[in-house]
Amino acid sequence: MSDEFDFDGKPSRARGAGLQLWDLLTVIVLIATVCAVGYFALIFLNPTSSLNVLPPGGAGFAPQPPTATITPLQLEPTWTASPTIALTPSETPRPTFTPISTDTPVSLFPPTRTPRPSRTPTAPKAAFSVTVNYIPSTIFYPELGCSYFGIGGEAVDVNNAPYKFGIVKIGGTLYGQTIDPETHTTVTGVATQFGQAGFEIVLNMPPTNSNGTLWIQLFDVAGIPQSDRQEFNTYDDCQKNLIQVRFKANR
């Protein structure tokens, strides 16, 4: 049986005629697509091309404004300057200054009295005052001659009774060396040659001249200062090689 006839004996339509029309439309669409892509590529690469209907700057279809023309202004041919009127100067009086009124403050309450300054409290006086003298050491140590160099003395209360067990310290600098008060300490009552509450601190060095580089101070057994820190001088002199110090109670 032939392919050109269906099973019912009728001839079938030729298949090749319909495909030719769709193929032609497809080719046209492809060509249009290629042209559109080419046009957009050209505009993308050269935005100022004459083919771009919307060039940069927005001047595509907008009407161009007319060019302004400058018309120079001219004077009339018969223009004549009008005469000016001269004004006669007159003396204008200067304005006078009007003082501004000031408010006078009124207080409904009487002014308070300014308190008198209180007296500045003075520091309490030390319990003991200090007296320093210079004597030759031969009075107590004739055998030592001028080789002695030290501090000796006593401490008494307000009735000149012996003040025993007070702690005496000296400190400062001498010969460029530091005199440590912790190692130069003694107790009143241990050197009775200077009195019943006598004390003595020997400096293991030759006598020398110094100006207030050493100090001496009295403390009680609790370590509380009983006198001010008293500075004193030293002398390279056999008649002043013993520094005599006396602590006297003030109350």
Backbone hydrogen bonds, N-H to C=O, Kabsch-Sander energy under -0.5 kcal/mol:
donor,donor_aa,acceptor,acceptor_aa,energy
5,F,2,S,-0.9
6,D,10,K,-2.6
9,G,6,D,-1.5
12,S,4,E,-2.1
19,L,15,R,-0.9
20,Q,16,G,-1.0
21,L,17,A,-0.7
22,W,18,G,-1.1
23,D,19,L,-1.9
24,L,20,Q,-1.7
25,L,21,L,-1.8
26,T,22,W,-2.2
27,V,23,D,-2.0
28,I,24,L,-1.9
29,V,25,L,-2.5
30,L,26,T,-2.3
31,I,27,V,-2.3
32,A,28,I,-2.6
33,T,29,V,-2.5
34,V,30,L,-2.6
35,C,31,I,-2.4
36,A,32,A,-2.6
37,V,33,T,-2.8
38,G,34,V,-2.4
39,Y,35,C,-2.5
40,F,36,A,-2.6
41,A,37,V,-2.2
42,L,38,G,-2.2
43,I,39,Y,-2.5
44,F,40,F,-2.5
45,L,41,A,-2.3
46,N,42,L,-2.2
49,S,46,N,-1.8
52,N,49,S,-1.5
53,V,51,L,-0.7
58,G,55,P,-1.2
71,T,69,T,-0.5
79,W,76,E,-1.6
86,A,84,T,-0.5
92,T,90,S,-0.5
128,F,226,Q,-2.4
129,S,248,K,-2.8
131,T,246,R,-1.8
133,N,244,Q,-3.0
135,I,242,L,-2.5
137,S,238,C,-0.5
139,I,136,P,-1.3
140,F,137,S,-1.2
141,Y,137,S,-3.2
144,L,141,Y,-1.2
145,G,141,Y,-0.8
147,S,144,L,-1.8
148,Y,145,G,-0.6
150,G,241,N,-1.5
151,I,201,I,-3.0
152,G,243,I,-2.2
153,G,199,F,-2.1
154,E,245,V,-1.2
155,A,197,A,-0.9
156,V,247,F,-2.7
157,D,161,A,-2.7
160,N,157,D,-1.9
163,Y,155,A,-2.7
164,K,162,P,-0.8
165,F,188,T,-2.3
166,G,163,Y,-0.5
167,I,219,F,-2.6
168,V,166,G,-0.5
168,V,186,T,-2.7
169,K,217,Q,-2.3
170,I,184,H,-1.8
171,G,215,W,-1.8
172,G,179,I,-1.2
173,T,213,T,-1.9
174,L,177,Q,-2.5
177,Q,174,L,-2.1
179,I,172,G,-3.5
180,D,178,T,-0.9
183,T,180,D,-0.8
184,H,180,D,-0.9
186,T,168,V,-2.3
188,T,166,G,-2.8
189,G,198,G,-2.7
190,V,187,V,-1.2
190,V,198,G,-1.1
191,A,198,G,-1.7
192,T,190,V,-0.6
194,F,191,A,-1.8
195,G,192,T,-1.1
198,G,195,G,-1.8
199,F,153,G,-2.5
201,I,151,I,-3.1
203,L,149,F,-2.4
204,N,202,V,-0.6
205,M,203,L,-2.3
210,S,234,T,-1.9
212,G,210,S,-0.6
214,L,232,F,-1.0
215,W,171,G,-2.3
216,I,230,Q,-2.2
217,Q,169,K,-2.1
219,F,167,I,-3.0
220,D,224,I,-2.0
223,G,220,D,-2.0
226,Q,218,L,-3.3
227,S,218,L,-1.2
228,D,128,F,-0.5
230,Q,216,I,-2.6
230,Q,228,D,-0.8
231,E,229,R,-0.6
232,F,214,L,-2.1
234,T,210,S,-1.5
237,D,235,Y,-1.6
240,K,237,D,-1.8
242,L,135,I,-1.9
243,I,150,G,-2.4
243,I,241,N,-0.5
244,Q,133,N,-2.5
244,Q,242,L,-0.8
245,V,152,G,-1.9
245,V,243,I,-0.6
246,R,131,T,-2.3
247,F,154,E,-2.4
248,K,129,S,-2.1
248,K,246,R,-0.5
249,A,156,V,-1.7
250,N,127,A,-3.7
251,R,127,A,-0.6
